[in-house]
Amino acid sequence: MKQYIFGERNGIYIIDLQKTLRLFKEATQFVAEMANQGKTVLFVGTKRQAQDAIQEEALRCGMYFVNQRWLGGLLTNFATIQKSIKRLKELDSMATDGRYELLPKKEVTRLERERKALEKNLSGIKNMPGLPDAIFVIDSKNEEIAVAEARRLGIPVIAIVDTNCDPDFVDYVIPGNDDALRAIRLFATKISDSVIEGQQMAKEPRPTKSEEGPQAAAATGTEGPSGSPRERTRVRRVETASEEDSVEAPNEASALL
């Protein structure tokens, strides 16, 4: 982390915020591009001060999250995790379609305890169709298992990296304070905004070939039905001179209008 540290004061390392800003912009651009391509981002933050922010911002942009405990093998052994997700959905349906009423009270209590345990750890990825295309991590040291699994599978890692972390294991490093609640909320909000921005860009209609023709002609300044840009400028000059007889010649500003 030496390259991201501005200096030291009273035994406290100070992060270079200019580098943080530059690297954060690169990370948000990457996230927006991923969202524009319809890819998924998994938000990960299990430390207490990050749990609420991670859940809220992931839900706001329609992505997935892990904010309780990272289950070992969640990425590398996703097939087993999917079995647990299937079990959770089955218990959810049992609780809503009336099947609980046909079971003994003790059995219902046991199933409900199992459902709550699964819901706690898997609620954020219950509807995730497959492995994520990227993960956003708060505190790469605290979530080192998640980072290691992502790197093993070739999944890009975007992470908030504090002075006690190793940036070599992160693809998109964001040097910053991963303990302060306000800092965590800021980073998570901006990443969520980037996802939303990319999704909106994907929904915008792209110009067809018939529309690209006139636009390309206008960009290159080729002659169209109304004449070339130079001829149109000459007409404006003549009109200006005829309307304002007191002016001998149009100035440069009026010629550019």
TORKOL-4160 file (C-alpha; in steps of 0.2 Angstrom, whole numbers, padded with zeros to 4 digits, m for minus):
257
<pt num="1" X="0000" Y="0000" Z="0000"/>
<pt num="2" X="0015" Y="0011" Z="0000"/>
<pt num="3" X="0011" Y="0019" Z="m0017"/>
<pt num="4" X="m0006" Y="0024" Z="m0011"/>
<pt num="5" X="0000" Y="0032" Z="0005"/>
<pt num="6" X="0002" Y="0051" Z="0006"/>
<pt num="7" X="0012" Y="0052" Z="0023"/>
<pt num="8" X="0012" Y="0047" Z="0041"/>
<pt num="9" X="0006" Y="0058" Z="0056"/>
<pt num="10" X="0006" Y="0053" Z="0074"/>
<pt num="11" X="0008" Y="0034" Z="0069"/>
<pt num="12" X="m0007" Y="0035" Z="0057"/>
<pt num="13" X="m0005" Y="0033" Z="0038"/>
<pt num="14" X="m0014" Y="0045" Z="0027"/>
<pt num="15" X="m0021" Y="0039" Z="0010"/>
<pt num="16" X="m0017" Y="0050" Z="m0005"/>
<pt num="17" X="m0035" Y="0056" Z="m0010"/>
<pt num="18" X="m0030" Y="0061" Z="m0027"/>
<pt num="19" X="m0025" Y="0043" Z="m0031"/>
<pt num="20" X="m0041" Y="0037" Z="m0023"/>
<pt num="21" X="m0051" Y="0049" Z="m0034"/>
<pt num="22" X="m0043" Y="0043" Z="m0050"/>
<pt num="23" X="m0044" Y="0025" Z="m0046"/>
<pt num="24" X="m0062" Y="0026" Z="m0040"/>
<pt num="25" X="m0067" Y="0034" Z="m0057"/>
<pt num="26" X="m0059" Y="0020" Z="m0066"/>
<pt num="27" X="m0068" Y="0007" Z="m0055"/>
<pt num="28" X="m0085" Y="0016" Z="m0058"/>
<pt num="29" X="m0082" Y="0017" Z="m0077"/>
<pt num="30" X="m0079" Y="m0002" Z="m0077"/>
<pt num="31" X="m0095" Y="m0006" Z="m0067"/>
<pt num="32" X="m0105" Y="0005" Z="m0078"/>
<pt num="33" X="m0098" Y="m0004" Z="m0093"/>
<pt num="34" X="m0102" Y="m0021" Z="m0085"/>
<pt num="35" X="m0120" Y="m0015" Z="m0081"/>
<pt num="36" X="m0122" Y="m0009" Z="m0099"/>
<pt num="37" X="m0118" Y="m0026" Z="m0105"/>
<pt num="38" X="m0131" Y="m0034" Z="m0094"/>
<pt num="39" X="m0118" Y="m0042" Z="m0082"/>
<pt num="40" X="m0120" Y="m0044" Z="m0064"/>
<pt num="41" X="m0111" Y="m0037" Z="m0049"/>
<pt num="42" X="m0111" Y="m0045" Z="m0032"/>
<pt num="43" X="m0109" Y="m0033" Z="m0017"/>
<pt num="44" X="m0099" Y="m0040" Z="m0002"/>
<pt num="45" X="m0098" Y="m0033" Z="0015"/>
<pt num="46" X="m0100" Y="m0043" Z="0031"/>
<pt num="47" X="m0093" Y="m0031" Z="0044"/>
<pt num="48" X="m0106" Y="m0024" Z="0055"/>
<pt num="49" X="m0104" Y="m0006" Z="0049"/>
<pt num="50" X="m0105" Y="m0011" Z="0030"/>
<pt num="51" X="m0120" Y="m0023" Z="0031"/>
<pt num="52" X="m0134" Y="m0010" Z="0030"/>
<pt num="53" X="m0126" Y="0000" Z="0016"/>
<pt num="54" X="m0122" Y="m0015" Z="0006"/>
<pt num="55" X="m0139" Y="m0022" Z="0006"/>
<pt num="56" X="m0148" Y="m0006" Z="0003"/>
<pt num="57" X="m0137" Y="m0001" Z="m0012"/>
<pt num="58" X="m0137" Y="m0018" Z="m0020"/>
<pt num="59" X="m0156" Y="m0018" Z="m0019"/>
<pt num="60" X="m0157" Y="m0001" Z="m0026"/>
<pt num="61" X="m0148" Y="m0005" Z="m0042"/>
<pt num="62" X="m0156" Y="m0023" Z="m0043"/>
<pt num="63" X="m0140" Y="m0032" Z="m0040"/>
<pt num="64" X="m0135" Y="m0046" Z="m0027"/>
<pt num="65" X="m0127" Y="m0045" Z="m0010"/>
<pt num="66" X="m0119" Y="m0055" Z="0004"/>
<pt num="67" X="m0119" Y="m0045" Z="0020"/>
<pt num="68" X="m0119" Y="m0058" Z="0034"/>
<pt num="69" X="m0107" Y="m0072" Z="0033"/>
<pt num="70" X="m0097" Y="m0077" Z="0017"/>
<pt num="71" X="m0100" Y="m0096" Z="0015"/>
<pt num="72" X="m0084" Y="m0105" Z="0010"/>
<pt num="73" X="m0086" Y="m0111" Z="m0008"/>
<pt num="74" X="m0100" Y="m0099" Z="m0012"/>
<pt num="75" X="m0091" Y="m0095" Z="m0029"/>
<pt num="76" X="m0080" Y="m0110" Z="m0031"/>
<pt num="77" X="m0093" Y="m0123" Z="m0026"/>
<pt num="78" X="m0109" Y="m0114" Z="m0032"/>
<pt num="79" X="m0118" Y="m0130" Z="m0037"/>
<pt num="80" X="m0119" Y="m0134" Z="m0018"/>
<pt num="81" X="m0125" Y="m0117" Z="m0014"/>
<pt num="82" X="m0138" Y="m0118" Z="m0027"/>
<pt num="83" X="m0145" Y="m0133" Z="m0018"/>
<pt num="84" X="m0146" Y="m0123" Z="m0002"/>
<pt num="85" X="m0155" Y="m0109" Z="m0012"/>
<pt num="86" X="m0167" Y="m0122" Z="m0019"/>
<pt num="87" X="m0171" Y="m0128" Z="m0001"/>
<pt num="88" X="m0174" Y="m0110" Z="0005"/>
<pt num="89" X="m0186" Y="m0107" Z="m0009"/>
<pt num="90" X="m0195" Y="m0123" Z="m0005"/>
<pt num="91" X="m0197" Y="m0118" Z="0013"/>
<pt num="92" X="m0203" Y="m0101" Z="0008"/>
<pt num="93" X="m0217" Y="m0109" Z="m0003"/>
<pt num="94" X="m0222" Y="m0121" Z="0011"/>
<pt num="95" X="m0224" Y="m0106" Z="0023"/>
<pt num="96" X="m0235" Y="m0097" Z="0011"/>
<pt num="97" X="m0246" Y="m0111" Z="0002"/>
<pt num="98" X="m0253" Y="m0118" Z="0018"/>
<pt num="99" X="m0242" Y="m0134" Z="0020"/>
<pt num="100" X="m0236" Y="m0129" Z="0037"/>
<pt num="101" X="m0254" Y="m0131" Z="0043"/>
<pt num="102" X="m0254" Y="m0149" Z="0039"/>
<pt num="103" X="m0238" Y="m0153" Z="0049"/>
<pt num="104" X="m0236" Y="m0155" Z="0068"/>
<pt num="105" X="m0231" Y="m0139" Z="0077"/>
<pt num="106" X="m0214" Y="m0146" Z="0082"/>
<pt num="107" X="m0210" Y="m0150" Z="0064"/>
<pt num="108" X="m0216" Y="m0132" Z="0059"/>
<pt num="109" X="m0204" Y="m0125" Z="0072"/>
<pt num="110" X="m0189" Y="m0135" Z="0065"/>
<pt num="111" X="m0193" Y="m0130" Z="0047"/>
<pt num="112" X="m0195" Y="m0112" Z="0052"/>
<pt num="113" X="m0178" Y="m0112" Z="0061"/>
<pt num="114" X="m0170" Y="m0119" Z="0046"/>
<pt num="115" X="m0178" Y="m0107" Z="0034"/>
<pt num="116" X="m0173" Y="m0092" Z="0045"/>
<pt num="117" X="m0155" Y="m0098" Z="0045"/>
<pt num="118" X="m0154" Y="m0100" Z="0026"/>
<pt num="119" X="m0163" Y="m0084" Z="0024"/>
<pt num="120" X="m0150" Y="m0075" Z="0034"/>
<pt num="121" X="m0135" Y="m0081" Z="0024"/>
<pt num="122" X="m0143" Y="m0083" Z="0006"/>
<pt num="123" X="m0157" Y="m0069" Z="0005"/>
<pt num="124" X="m0145" Y="m0058" Z="m0005"/>
<pt num="125" X="m0141" Y="m0071" Z="m0018"/>
<pt num="126" X="m0157" Y="m0081" Z="m0018"/>
<pt num="127" X="m0162" Y="m0075" Z="m0036"/>
<pt num="128" X="m0144" Y="m0074" Z="m0043"/>
<pt num="129" X="m0145" Y="m0084" Z="m0059"/>
<pt num="130" X="m0127" Y="m0090" Z="m0059"/>
<pt num="131" X="m0109" Y="m0084" Z="m0054"/>
<pt num="132" X="m0107" Y="m0065" Z="m0054"/>
<pt num="133" X="m0097" Y="m0056" Z="m0067"/>
<pt num="134" X="m0088" Y="m0045" Z="m0054"/>
<pt num="135" X="m0088" Y="m0042" Z="m0036"/>
<pt num="136" X="m0087" Y="m0026" Z="m0026"/>
<pt num="137" X="m0079" Y="m0029" Z="m0009"/>
<pt num="138" X="m0079" Y="m0018" Z="0007"/>
<pt num="139" X="m0062" Y="m0022" Z="0016"/>
<pt num="140" X="m0052" Y="m0035" Z="0005"/>
<pt num="141" X="m0043" Y="m0041" Z="0021"/>
<pt num="142" X="m0059" Y="m0045" Z="0030"/>
<pt num="143" X="m0066" Y="m0053" Z="0014"/>
<pt num="144" X="m0050" Y="m0062" Z="0009"/>
<pt num="145" X="m0059" Y="m0079" Z="0006"/>
<pt num="146" X="m0071" Y="m0070" Z="m0006"/>
<pt num="147" X="m0057" Y="m0062" Z="m0015"/>
<pt num="148" X="m0047" Y="m0078" Z="m0016"/>
<pt num="149" X="m0062" Y="m0087" Z="m0024"/>
<pt num="150" X="m0065" Y="m0073" Z="m0036"/>
<pt num="151" X="m0047" Y="m0073" Z="m0042"/>
<pt num="152" X="m0047" Y="m0092" Z="m0044"/>
<pt num="153" X="m0062" Y="m0091" Z="m0055"/>
<pt num="154" X="m0056" Y="m0076" Z="m0065"/>
<pt num="155" X="m0069" Y="m0064" Z="m0058"/>
<pt num="156" X="m0064" Y="m0046" Z="m0057"/>
<pt num="157" X="m0063" Y="m0039" Z="m0040"/>
<pt num="158" X="m0067" Y="m0021" Z="m0036"/>
<pt num="159" X="m0062" Y="m0017" Z="m0017"/>
<pt num="160" X="m0060" Y="m0004" Z="m0005"/>
<pt num="161" X="m0042" Y="m0006" Z="0001"/>
<pt num="162" X="m0036" Y="0001" Z="0018"/>
<pt num="163" X="m0018" Y="0004" Z="0023"/>
<pt num="164" X="m0018" Y="m0014" Z="0031"/>
<pt num="165" X="m0023" Y="m0023" Z="0015"/>
<pt num="166" X="m0014" Y="m0030" Z="0001"/>
<pt num="167" X="m0019" Y="m0022" Z="m0016"/>
<pt num="168" X="m0010" Y="m0035" Z="m0026"/>
<pt num="169" X="m0025" Y="m0047" Z="m0025"/>
<pt num="170" X="m0038" Y="m0034" Z="m0031"/>
<pt num="171" X="m0041" Y="m0029" Z="m0049"/>
<pt num="172" X="m0048" Y="m0012" Z="m0046"/>
<pt num="173" X="m0041" Y="m0005" Z="m0031"/>
<pt num="174" X="m0050" Y="0010" Z="m0022"/>
<pt num="175" X="m0038" Y="0016" Z="m0008"/>
<pt num="176" X="m0049" Y="0022" Z="0006"/>
<pt num="177" X="m0056" Y="0020" Z="0024"/>
<pt num="178" X="m0065" Y="0004" Z="0025"/>
<pt num="179" X="m0070" Y="0006" Z="0044"/>
<pt num="180" X="m0080" Y="0023" Z="0043"/>
<pt num="181" X="m0098" Y="0021" Z="0040"/>
<pt num="182" X="m0099" Y="0037" Z="0030"/>
<pt num="183" X="m0085" Y="0032" Z="0019"/>
<pt num="184" X="m0093" Y="0015" Z="0016"/>
<pt num="185" X="m0109" Y="0022" Z="0012"/>
<pt num="186" X="m0101" Y="0034" Z="0000"/>
<pt num="187" X="m0092" Y="0021" Z="m0010"/>
<pt num="188" X="m0107" Y="0009" Z="m0010"/>
<pt num="189" X="m0118" Y="0023" Z="m0016"/>
<pt num="190" X="m0107" Y="0028" Z="m0031"/>
<pt num="191" X="m0105" Y="0010" Z="m0036"/>
<pt num="192" X="m0124" Y="0008" Z="m0036"/>
<pt num="193" X="m0126" Y="0024" Z="m0046"/>
<pt num="194" X="m0114" Y="0017" Z="m0059"/>
<pt num="195" X="m0124" Y="0001" Z="m0061"/>
<pt num="196" X="m0140" Y="0011" Z="m0063"/>
<pt num="197" X="m0131" Y="0022" Z="m0076"/>
<pt num="198" X="m0125" Y="0007" Z="m0086"/>
<pt num="199" X="m0142" Y="0000" Z="m0086"/>
<pt num="200" X="m0150" Y="0016" Z="m0092"/>
<pt num="201" X="m0137" Y="0017" Z="m0106"/>
<pt num="202" X="m0142" Y="m0001" Z="m0111"/>
<pt num="203" X="m0160" Y="0004" Z="m0112"/>
<pt num="204" X="m0157" Y="0019" Z="m0123"/>
<pt num="205" X="m0161" Y="0016" Z="m0142"/>
<pt num="206" X="m0146" Y="0015" Z="m0153"/>
<pt num="207" X="m0147" Y="0024" Z="m0170"/>
<pt num="208" X="m0151" Y="0014" Z="m0185"/>
<pt num="209" X="m0140" Y="0014" Z="m0201"/>
<pt num="210" X="m0152" Y="0026" Z="m0209"/>
<pt num="211" X="m0150" Y="0038" Z="m0195"/>
<pt num="212" X="m0131" Y="0036" Z="m0194"/>
<pt num="213" X="m0130" Y="0042" Z="m0213"/>
<pt num="214" X="m0136" Y="0060" Z="m0210"/>
<pt num="215" X="m0127" Y="0061" Z="m0194"/>
<pt num="216" X="m0111" Y="0056" Z="m0201"/>
<pt num="217" X="m0113" Y="0068" Z="m0216"/>
<pt num="218" X="m0117" Y="0082" Z="m0204"/>
<pt num="219" X="m0101" Y="0078" Z="m0193"/>
<pt num="220" X="m0090" Y="0078" Z="m0208"/>
<pt num="221" X="m0097" Y="0094" Z="m0215"/>
<pt num="222" X="m0102" Y="0087" Z="m0232"/>
<pt num="223" X="m0114" Y="0096" Z="m0243"/>
<pt num="224" X="m0133" Y="0093" Z="m0240"/>
<pt num="225" X="m0149" Y="0100" Z="m0247"/>
<pt num="226" X="m0146" Y="0117" Z="m0238"/>
<pt num="227" X="m0128" Y="0118" Z="m0245"/>
<pt num="228" X="m0111" Y="0117" Z="m0236"/>
<pt num="229" X="m0107" Y="0125" Z="m0220"/>
<pt num="230" X="m0096" Y="0138" Z="m0229"/>
<pt num="231" X="m0111" Y="0143" Z="m0240"/>
<pt num="232" X="m0123" Y="0144" Z="m0225"/>
<pt num="233" X="m0111" Y="0156" Z="m0216"/>
<pt num="234" X="m0110" Y="0167" Z="m0232"/>
<pt num="235" X="m0129" Y="0169" Z="m0232"/>
<pt num="236" X="m0129" Y="0174" Z="m0214"/>
<pt num="237" X="m0116" Y="0187" Z="m0217"/>
<pt num="238" X="m0127" Y="0194" Z="m0232"/>
<pt num="239" X="m0143" Y="0194" Z="m0221"/>
<pt num="240" X="m0134" Y="0203" Z="m0207"/>
<pt num="241" X="m0127" Y="0216" Z="m0218"/>
<pt num="242" X="m0144" Y="0220" Z="m0226"/>
<pt num="243" X="m0153" Y="0221" Z="m0209"/>
<pt num="244" X="m0141" Y="0232" Z="m0201"/>
<pt num="245" X="m0136" Y="0246" Z="m0213"/>
<pt num="246" X="m0127" Y="0255" Z="m0200"/>
<pt num="247" X="m0114" Y="0242" Z="m0198"/>
<pt num="248" X="m0101" Y="0242" Z="m0212"/>
<pt num="249" X="m0096" Y="0223" Z="m0210"/>
<pt num="250" X="m0101" Y="0209" Z="m0198"/>
<pt num="251" X="m0088" Y="0205" Z="m0185"/>
<pt num="252" X="m0081" Y="0188" Z="m0182"/>
<pt num="253" X="m0093" Y="0184" Z="m0168"/>
<pt num="254" X="m0108" Y="0187" Z="m0179"/>
<pt num="255" X="m0100" Y="0176" Z="m0193"/>
<pt num="256" X="m0099" Y="0162" Z="m0181"/>
<pt num="257" X="m0117" Y="0163" Z="m0175"/>
